[in-house]
Amino acid sequence: MMQRARDLDAADPIAHFRDRFDLPEGVIYLDGNSLGPLPKASRERLHQVIDAEWGEGLIRSWNELPGGGGDWIAMPQRVGAKIAPLVGAKPHEVIACDSVSVNLAKLIGAALSLNPGRNVVLSEPGNFPTDLYMIQGQSQVEQRLAERDQMIDALDEDVALLLLTHVHYKTGEMFDMERLTRAAHDVGAIVLWDLSHSGGAVPVDVNGANADLAVGCGYKYLNGGPGAPAYAFVAERHHGDFSQPLTGWFGHAQPFAFSDEYEPAEGVKRLLAGTPPVLAMAALESGVELIAEIGMEALVAKSRALSEFFRECVADLDLDLVSPRDPAQRGSQLSFRHANAYALSQALIARGVIGDFRDPDILRLGFAPAYLRFVDIAEAARHLAQVLETGEWQRDEFATRAAVT
Amino acid sequence: MMQRARDLDAADPIAHFRDRFDLPEGVIYLDGNSLGPLPKASRERLHQVIDAEWGEGLIRSWNELPGGGGDWIAMPQRVGAKIAPLVGAKPHEVIACDSVSVNLAKLIGAALSLNPGRNVVLSEPGNFPTDLYMIQGQSQVEQRLAERDQMIDALDEDVALLLLTHVHYKTGEMFDMERLTRAAHDVGAIVLWDLSHSGGAVPVDVNGANADLAVGCGYKYLNGGPGAPAYAFVAERHHGDFSQPLTGWFGHAQPFAFSDEYEPAEGVKRLLAGTPPVLAMAALESGVELIAEIGMEALVAKSRALSEFFRECVADLDLDLVSPRDPAQRGSQLSFRHANAYALSQALIARGVIGDFRDPDILRLGFAPAYLRFVDIAEAARHLAQVLETGEWQRDEFATRAAVT
């Protein structure tokens, strides 16, 4: 397998992008679907923002600085415009701001504003928790949950919004965005796609699917840094009509007029609430630029090749794959069910293979294509085989749960 | 004046803390009330978080790292606990998260949950815009505005929440927190204080005043960096009862159980929504530590001395002070009304004296005590006198408004 891995690496047209990341020694990182690693350019960009823009430019950096840089005021839209082509959106349809959770509250509100008289939000049980929790927090909303195979039947004319996560965080299963969007539109519902496990890893075409709204995460496949700002998409056709409830001053048509009456800015800019987190936004911008430079087509092809190669490497092991077998039907991850998944994940981490565990019994391995090599995949598979063979996962040290699992 | 300034600096017990900041050459920075400067320790801390925690620790940094550091999961509460004593709160009553705007939405919702059956939120015209806008965004809320001298009369049993900014962003006027809180409680209203222009600059004692809720800004006097996370306070007596609408996964009692049903975490932790912005949170923590090290008593004393000294230096100029004359009645700023305030502020900036302008006619000068010297004050006053005397502010170049003013 190792020779085949080396051959695949030699033929990989985006292999050299690995050097653009700062990856720790002795680690095979299969958790880029949870937190992407540090791009070297992001370190440089952060140093520049810290020293030149915050330290030296101070308040002046809200405007463009004479020698370039600054222009903090434009960051949310500028970063959004760079994310847009990665998910099939137009540049002015995406903005970077706040967290996925906070953006969900805004877009649930936007859906209600576009669909007055309806109050049901339909989703699936087992969706990423924050998607469900944010529905539950809105007092005017009624939550309805349906299993995947009953989703279309659960759509009716009470449904204001269908809120689904495109790629399931736990299993990696992918919804057919176009089909579900069409079905929702057939009953007059708005659709909101959570792209957190999709953007930068799988083909996404929000406009091709005629989606209305979307949110996505900045710190997974976009490598924007821990807790990076999220992004939000509103289809252009809704720009004139939607409102959202978190009407902060940065979403005002003229924030620096300091008027008493809220007046929404044009388009997605009205999704802004408070002052953008400049340091975090700069790291996100740098991460997005790198993914855009590599290009989605090459990333998708390699993502599929990596995960298929892993399947090949572990074909002889007794593993219960819960992700779809067809790589076009899943995200950039493979998830395995095992009664001792937590201990397994810890035993792998002790060997330098960092994947993760999802309650109660899922071992989740992510295959971020921007920096992983096929030799990493072969090595990770070898470690997994040894962990299972030796039973070393049964050691006491791997049983104690950490605060964050 | 310059000799007096030098004497005052020589006698200043916290003068040496200036060296803990990285201030640009040739600049007198009177805008720390808008964006605080870069503490040297924050640069070091950010480098460490970028390299050791993100780059090397990766996902493992959510837990405490073996050699120390990491523990990202605890940051919002840890940073909140460090802010708490600066505003008279107990450590477990404050949490750092999101922006002031987003936290206002949460706490308006919290007030309604504590005061069912009422829906009026009372504030004042001319409050900082985002405070009013966030009221206006909540569809179930009725906004009522009253001028300062009619505020207590405007309180009645329809008022769910009195939402005021402790120190006015434009004029620097300070509300009597204790008196207004008592008046609100007399009619059964909850009180929410916006401490954005107070925390780290003036004496604040939320528990002494019996306040219910508060929010504050991280990037002004706390020097947390551009767009730093904000903080939110909920008095302990409400911890068992309040709910808030932005029910994201980080505010769940067991976020990593990934259950479908939202169950709020204990106390202020339920104010969390999405994943905390780690880089921004680290810079805020470092900024707060420095302010805490200097100590509020010394900061308040110097703040008053600096602004009084400025008043003395400009006593002979024809200036229309809109801030209260009694330093105990104002924030750490002096604001002057002038028909050409924008051009004046630009002419000062051209001389290296950075203050700011607030629409339509306010020149605002902030006196952040942690790093300003009395010689800076004397110099700034001298520049202001010259700008007025020479009329250089009338130059065309100072008339064109920048994007951010």
Interface residues (C-beta under 8 A of the other chain):
Chain A: D22 P24 V27 Y29 D31 S34 L35 P37 L38 S42 R43 L46 H47 I50 D51 E53 W54 G55 E56 G57 L58 I59 R60 S61 W62 N63 W72 I73 D98 S99 V100 S101 V102 L104 A105 P125 G126 N127 F128 P129 T130 L132 Y133 M134 Q136 G137 Q138 S139 Q140 L145 K170 Y219 G225 P226 G227 A228 P229 A230 Q244 P245 L246 T247 G248 W249 F250 G251 H252 P255 F256 A257 F258 S259 D260 E261 Y262 A273 G274 T275 P276 P277 V278 L279 A280 M281 A283 I349 I354 D356 R358 D359 A402 A403 V404 T405
Chain B: D22 P24 V27 Y29 D31 S34 L35 P37 L38 S42 R43 L46 H47 I50 D51 E53 W54 G55 E56 G57 L58 I59 R60 S61 W62 N63 W72 I73 D98 S99 V100 S101 V102 L104 A105 P125 G126 N127 F128 P129 T130 L132 Y133 M134 Q136 G137 Q138 S139 Q140 L145 K170 Y219 G225 P226 G227 A228 P229 A230 Q244 P245 L246 T247 G248 W249 F250 G251 H252 P255 F256 A257 F258 S259 D260 E261 Y262 A273 G274 T275 P276 P277 V278 L279 A280 M281 A283 I349 I354 D356 R358 D359 A402 A403 V404 T405
